[in-house]
Amino acid sequence: MANLSRIRLFLKRKLESGSKNSFRNLLDGGQISLTSGCQGFQLLRLVFYVRVFRKQKSLRLSKVVMVVKHFVVGILNEFHASGDISLGCNSSFVALIPKVKDPQELGNFRPISLVGSIYKIIAKVLANRLKVVINDVISPNQSAFVGGRNILDGPLIVSELVAWAKKSKSKLLILKVDFEKAYDSINWKFLFRMLEEMNFPEKWISWIKGCLVSGRGSVLINGSPTKEFAFKRGLRQGDPLSPFLFILAMEVINMFLKRAVEIGLFKGCNLPNGGPSISCLSYADDVLFVGDWSAENVVALNRLLRWISLVTGLKVNRRKCYLFGIGSEASEVANFANLASCEVGSFPFSYLGIPIGVNMKRAKFWQPVLDRVASKLSKWKARYLSFAGRMTLVKSVLGSLPSYFLSIFAAPKCVLNRLEKIRRDFLWGISDRGSKLRWV
């Protein structure tokens, strides 16, 4: 962590002072609408009470917005002064989103919180302020939710690292760690302590406490909410503030690992020719540990994961943790995996959707990309879409699916030709019965 005194001074001057204006500017700037969508409907319900108690027969839309804005700003100013959120303003519905096609267990669902407008305004202001300094607080090896960093930074680094190790015949270990329900497991006491260690001002911490402690939720089951309950731990997915608080909590991994390297308990991968030392790569809760191939490193990582579980509340899913060995025998990898209480990994493996440990110059490793594009642009869909609709779908698929891989790897010419053929056949409606006339 770099220059914490400067960060604390910045937070003291910029985050605390002028926050009232930030609340008002967020509304005046149109970043959050008070009248549109379901959230706008929630706020416009206030107009009913205004008309009843003030006995006004009608209100213009501009007057409605001013009345609602005055009410909302009053709540926000109260939060700015005391850190408390009015009862009901921080309530949310928890929707269970299936993670698999046919969910059978509770673990197959992902809870998403549908938070209300008033709390979302508060969280949005705090997130905007925190976004300014998050780059100075979070270590460079964390690439999630930080401006100027990219999701592909980690896959690119580990891909080049594996290629270098194989070429130089170096022996390295890679431990891929999976945390079970990471967002839902964060211990609040640990998070508040972490903010104190990072020298965040007391008032800022009180605002974070107010946002978390006042949270209430009801689970939506078949569209009907259950009885409301209070949250005791975890961060709500769907809260604008949660991603930043989560990576602040995950920063403890880098702190522990940095200390372990300093005292000699763990030895990372030191690149030649004055290159950096790499010991950890992470994107939110997707963590890769990299180091020299030794039993001492494996024992140190196993202890580190236990410390992290005890301190943060995060639960390591050992069945989904994999140990990969570069330049090592399979039997030795199995022994080290047993020592680390994890599974044996084999190359190639996937990290953030990118294959690691393969030669992407070979066309066969691009087959998953071709299959995904072909499934999106299936020929039967062309029968029910106009030419303009097919053109829109072709552009959207081209911009999302292949470009993720093409940002790192150069595709073989045969793969590019195949992608072009899939798009061309879909656009002009080519099927097994024949092809239509191509006008261009």
C-alpha positions in Angstrom: 0.0 0.0 0.0 1.4 3.3 -1.1 1.5 6.5 0.9 -1.3 5.9 3.3 -0.8 9.3 5.0 -1.6 11.0 1.7 -4.6 8.8 1.3 -5.9 9.6 4.7 -5.4 13.3 4.2 -7.2 13.1 0.9 -10.1 11.2 2.4 -10.3 13.7 5.3 -10.4 16.7 3.0 -12.3 15.3 -0.1 -14.5 12.6 1.2 -15.9 14.2 4.3 -16.1 17.8 3.3 -18.6 18.7 0.6 -20.5 15.3 0.7 -23.8 17.1 1.0 -23.1 18.8 -2.3 -22.2 15.4 -3.7 -25.6 14.0 -2.8 -27.3 16.9 -4.4 -25.1 17.0 -7.5 -25.8 13.3 -8.1 -29.5 14.1 -8.3 -29.1 17.3 -10.3 -26.6 15.7 -12.7 -29.1 13.0 -13.8 -26.9 10.1 -12.8 -29.9 8.7 -10.9 -33.5 9.3 -12.1 -36.2 9.9 -9.5 -39.1 9.4 -11.9 -38.3 6.5 -14.2 -38.4 2.7 -13.8 -39.4 0.7 -10.8 -37.2 2.7 -8.5 -38.8 5.9 -9.7 -42.2 4.3 -8.9 -41.0 3.7 -5.4 -40.1 7.3 -4.9 -43.2 8.6 -6.6 -45.3 6.8 -4.0 -44.2 9.7 -1.8 -46.2 12.0 -3.9 -49.4 10.3 -2.9 -48.7 11.1 0.8 -47.8 14.7 -0.2 -51.1 15.1 -1.9 -53.0 13.6 1.0 -51.5 15.4 3.9 -51.1 18.7 2.1 -54.5 18.4 0.4 -53.2 19.4 -3.0 -55.4 18.4 -5.8 -52.7 18.1 -8.4 -48.9 18.4 -8.8 -46.9 19.0 -11.9 -44.1 16.6 -12.7 -41.5 19.3 -12.0 -43.1 20.0 -8.7 -43.2 16.3 -7.9 -39.5 16.0 -8.6 -38.7 19.0 -6.4 -40.8 17.6 -3.5 -39.2 14.1 -3.8 -35.7 15.6 -4.2 -36.2 17.7 -1.0 -37.3 14.6 0.9 -34.4 12.5 -0.4 -31.8 15.2 0.3 -33.0 15.5 3.8 -32.4 11.8 4.4 -29.0 12.0 2.8 -28.0 15.0 4.9 -29.0 13.1 8.0 -26.8 10.2 6.9 -23.9 12.6 6.3 -24.1 14.0 9.8 -24.8 10.8 11.8 -24.0 7.8 9.6 -27.5 6.4 10.3 -30.0 5.4 7.6 -33.7 5.7 8.2 -35.6 2.4 8.8 -36.7 0.9 5.6 -34.4 2.9 3.3 -31.8 0.1 3.4 -34.2 -2.8 2.8 -33.8 -5.0 -0.2 -35.2 -8.0 -1.9 -32.9 -11.0 -2.4 -33.4 -12.7 -5.7 -31.9 -16.2 -6.3 -30.3 -16.4 -9.7 -29.5 -20.0 -11.0 -25.9 -20.6 -11.8 -26.5 -23.8 -13.6 -29.1 -25.0 -16.1 -30.9 -27.3 -13.7 -30.3 -26.2 -10.1 -31.0 -28.8 -7.4 -29.2 -27.4 -4.4 -29.1 -24.1 -2.6 -25.4 -23.7 -3.6 -26.6 -23.7 -7.3 -28.1 -20.2 -6.8 -26.5 -16.8 -6.7 -28.2 -14.2 -4.4 -28.6 -10.8 -5.9 -29.9 -7.9 -3.7 -32.4 -5.5 -5.3 -31.7 -2.4 -3.3 -33.9 0.6 -3.1 -33.3 4.0 -4.7 -32.5 6.0 -1.6 -29.8 3.7 -0.4 -28.5 3.3 -3.9 -27.9 7.1 -4.0 -25.9 6.9 -0.8 -23.9 4.0 -1.9 -23.3 5.6 -5.3 -21.8 8.7 -3.8 -19.5 6.7 -1.5 -18.5 4.5 -4.3 -17.7 7.5 -6.5 -15.5 9.0 -3.8 -13.8 5.7 -3.0 -13.1 5.2 -6.7 -10.7 8.2 -6.7 -8.3 6.7 -4.2 -8.8 2.9 -4.7 -5.9 2.8 -7.1 -3.5 4.0 -4.4 -4.8 1.5 -1.8 -5.1 -1.7 -3.8 -2.0 -3.7 -4.8 -1.1 -3.8 -8.6 -1.8 -7.5 -8.8 -5.5 -7.0 -8.1 -7.1 -6.1 -11.5 -10.8 -6.0 -10.5 -12.9 -2.7 -10.1 -9.8 -0.4 -10.3 -9.6 2.2 -13.0 -6.8 1.7 -15.5 -6.6 -2.1 -14.9 -8.0 -4.8 -17.2 -9.5 -8.2 -16.5 -7.1 -9.7 -19.1 -4.0 -8.5 -17.2 -3.9 -11.6 -15.0 -4.4 -14.2 -17.8 -1.8 -12.4 -20.0 0.8 -12.5 -17.2 0.2 -16.1 -16.2 0.2 -17.2 -19.8 3.5 -15.6 -20.5 4.9 -16.9 -17.2 4.0 -20.5 -18.1 5.5 -20.1 -21.5 8.8 -18.7 -20.0 9.0 -21.4 -17.4 8.6 -24.2 -20.1 11.1 -22.5 -22.4 13.7 -22.0 -19.6 12.9 -25.4 -18.0 12.2 -23.7 -14.6 10.2 -25.5 -12.0 7.3 -23.5 -10.7 4.0 -24.1 -8.9 0.7 -22.4 -9.5 -2.1 -22.8 -6.9 -5.6 -21.8 -8.1 -7.8 -21.0 -5.2 -11.6 -21.0 -5.0 -13.5 -19.2 -2.2 -17.0 -20.5 -1.5 -19.7 -17.7 -1.5 -17.0 -15.1 -1.1 -19.2 -12.0 -1.1 -21.6 -13.6 1.5 -18.8 -14.6 3.9 -16.9 -11.4 4.6 -16.7 -10.7 8.3 -17.7 -7.1 9.1 -15.5 -6.7 12.1 -12.5 -7.7 10.0 -13.6 -5.2 7.2 -13.8 -2.4 9.7 -10.5 -3.3 11.2 -9.0 -3.4 7.7 -10.2 0.1 7.0 -8.6 1.3 10.2 -5.3 -0.3 9.3 -5.5 1.5 5.9 -5.8 4.8 7.8 -9.3 5.6 6.6 -10.9 8.4 8.7 -13.3 7.5 11.5 -16.2 9.3 9.9 -15.7 7.4 6.7 -15.7 4.1 8.6 -18.9 5.2 10.4 -20.5 5.7 7.0 -19.5 2.2 5.9 -20.8 0.8 9.2 -24.1 2.6 8.7 -24.5 1.1 5.2 -23.8 -2.4 6.4 -25.4 -2.6 9.8 -28.7 -1.1 8.7 -29.2 -3.6 5.9 -32.3 -5.7 5.9 -33.5 -8.3 3.4 -36.3 -10.5 2.2 -35.8 -13.5 0.0 -38.1 -13.6 -3.1 -39.6 -17.1 -3.5 -41.8 -17.5 -6.5 -42.2 -13.7 -6.6 -43.3 -13.4 -2.9 -41.0 -11.9 -0.2 -40.3 -13.8 3.0 -40.2 -12.2 6.4 -37.6 -9.5 6.6 -34.3 -10.3 8.4 -31.2 -8.4 9.4 -27.8 -9.0 7.7 -25.0 -10.0 10.0 -22.1 -10.6 7.6 -21.2 -10.5 3.9 -21.6 -7.9 1.2 -24.7 -7.6 -1.0 -24.3 -8.4 -4.7 -26.1 -5.5 -6.4 -24.9 -2.9 -4.0 -22.8 -0.2 -5.8 -20.4 -0.1 -2.8 -19.8 -3.8 -2.4 -17.2 -4.4 -5.2 -14.9 -1.8 -3.7 -15.4 -3.0 -0.1 -14.7 -6.6 -1.3 -11.3 -5.8 -2.9 -10.4 -3.8 0.2 -11.0 -6.9 2.3 -9.2 -9.2 -0.2 -6.1 -6.9 0.1 -5.3 -8.8 3.3 -4.0 -11.7 1.1 -1.4 -9.4 -0.5 -0.4 -8.1 2.9 0.1 -11.5 4.3 1.9 -12.8 1.3 4.1 -9.7 1.1 5.1 -10.3 4.7 5.7 -14.0 4.1 8.1 -13.1 1.3 9.9 -10.5 3.4 10.7 -13.0 6.2 11.5 -15.8 3.9 8.5 -18.1 4.4 7.5 -17.9 0.8 9.5 -17.5 -2.4 7.8 -16.1 -5.5 8.8 -16.3 -9.1 11.7 -14.0 -9.8 11.9 -13.2 -13.5 15.3 -12.7 -15.1 16.9 -9.6 -16.5 15.7 -7.4 -13.7 12.1 -8.5 -14.1 9.6 -8.2 -11.2 8.9 -10.9 -8.6 5.4 -12.4 -9.1 3.7 -14.3 -6.2 0.0 -13.6 -6.6 -2.5 -12.6 -9.3 -6.1 -11.9 -8.5 -9.3 -10.7 -10.0 -11.8 -10.1 -7.2 -11.9 -13.6 -5.6 -10.2 -15.5 -8.4 -6.7 -15.9 -7.0 -3.6 -17.5 -8.4 -0.5 -18.1 -6.2 2.8 -18.4 -8.1 6.1 -19.5 -6.7 9.2 -21.7 -6.8 8.5 -25.5 -6.8 9.3 -26.5 -3.2 7.6 -28.2 -0.3 8.2 -25.1 1.9 6.2 -23.0 -0.5 3.3 -25.4 -0.4 3.3 -25.5 3.4 3.4 -21.7 3.5 0.5 -21.3 1.2 -1.6 -23.9 3.1 -1.0 -22.0 6.3 -1.7 -18.7 4.6 -5.1 -20.0 3.4 -6.0 -21.1 6.9 -5.1 -17.6 8.3 -7.2 -16.0 5.7 -10.2 -18.2 6.6 -9.9 -17.4 10.3 -9.4 -13.7 9.8 -11.7 -12.8 7.0 -14.5 -15.4 7.3 -13.8 -16.6 3.7 -14.2 -20.3 3.3 -11.7 -22.0 0.9 -13.3 -24.6 -1.2 -10.6 -27.3 -1.2 -12.4 -29.4 -3.8 -12.1 -26.6 -6.3 -8.5 -25.6 -5.5 -5.9 -27.0 -7.9 -2.1 -27.2 -7.8 -0.3 -27.1 -11.1 3.4 -28.1 -11.4 5.6 -26.8 -14.3 8.6 -29.0 -15.0 7.7 -31.5 -12.3 6.8 -35.2 -12.3 3.1 -36.2 -11.9 3.8 -38.2 -8.7 5.6 -35.2 -7.2 2.6 -32.9 -8.1 0.2 -35.4 -6.5 2.3 -35.4 -3.2 2.4 -31.6 -3.1 -1.3 -31.4 -3.8 -2.0 -33.8 -0.9 0.2 -31.6 1.3 -1.8 -28.5 0.3 -5.1 -30.3 0.8 -6.2 -29.6 -2.8 -6.8 -31.3 -6.1 -4.2 -32.1 -8.7 -4.4 -29.7 -11.7 -3.3 -30.4 -15.3 -2.5 -28.3 -18.3 -4.3 -26.7 -20.0 -6.5 -25.0 -17.4 -8.9 -22.0 -17.7 -8.3 -18.7 -15.8 -11.0 -16.1 -16.2 -12.1 -17.8 -19.4 -8.7 -17.9 -21.0 -6.9 -21.2 -21.6 -3.5 -21.3 -19.9 -0.6 -23.6 -21.0 -1.6 -24.2 -24.7 -0.2 -23.0 -28.0 -3.0 -20.8 -29.3 -1.3 -20.8 -32.7 -3.0 -24.2 -33.2 -6.5 -24.1 -34.6 -7.8 -26.9 -32.4 -7.6 -24.7 -29.3 -9.9 -22.1 -30.9 -12.7 -24.7 -31.4 -14.6 -23.6 -28.2 -14.7 -20.0 -29.6 -16.0 -21.3 -32.9 -18.7 -23.4 -31.2 -19.9 -20.5 -29.1 -20.2 -18.2 -32.1 -21.9 -20.9 -34.1 -24.4 -21.5 -31.3 -25.3 -17.8 -31.1 -25.6 -17.5 -34.8 -27.5 -20.7 -35.5 -29.0 -21.0 -38.9 -32.5 -21.6 -37.7 -32.6 -18.2 -36.1 -32.1 -16.6 -39.5 -35.5 -17.8 -40.6 -37.3 -15.6 -38.1 -35.2 -12.4 -38.3 -35.1 -9.7 -40.9 -31.9 -8.7 -42.6 -31.5 -5.8 -40.2 -32.0 -8.0 -37.3 -29.5 -10.5 -38.5 -27.0 -7.7 -39.1 -27.5 -6.5 -35.5 -27.0 -9.9 -34.1 -23.8 -10.5 -36.2 -22.3 -7.3 -34.9 -23.1 -8.0 -31.3 -21.7 -11.5 -31.3 -18.6 -10.4 -33.2 -17.9 -7.7 -30.6 -18.3 -9.8 -27.5 -17.3 -13.4 -28.0 -14.2 -13.6 -30.2 -12.7 -10.3 -29.2 -12.1 -11.5 -25.6 -9.6 -14.1 -26.9 -8.3 -11.9 -29.7 -7.3 -9.3 -27.1 -4.4 -11.6 -26.0 -3.9 -14.2 -28.8 -3.5 -13.9 -32.5 -5.8 -16.3 -34.2 -4.7 -18.5 -37.1 -5.9 -17.5 -40.5 -8.0 -20.6 -40.9 -9.9 -19.7 -37.6 -10.5 -16.1 -38.9 -11.8 -17.5 -42.2 -14.1 -19.9 -40.3 -15.5 -17.1 -38.1 -16.1 -15.0 -41.2 -17.9 -17.9 -42.9 -20.2 -18.5 -39.9 -21.2 -14.8 -39.9 -21.6 -14.7 -43.6 -23.8 -17.8 -43.8 -26.0 -16.5 -41.0 -26.3 -13.0 -42.5 -27.4 -14.2 -46.0 -29.5 -17.1 -44.7 -27.5 -20.0 -46.1 -29.0 -23.4 -45.0 -28.8 -27.0 -46.1 -31.5 -26.4 -48.6 -29.5 -23.8 -50.5 -28.4 -20.2 -50.3 -30.1 -16.9 -51.0 -28.7 -14.4 -53.5 -25.9 -12.2 -52.0 -26.4 -8.6 -53.0 -23.0 -7.5 -51.7 
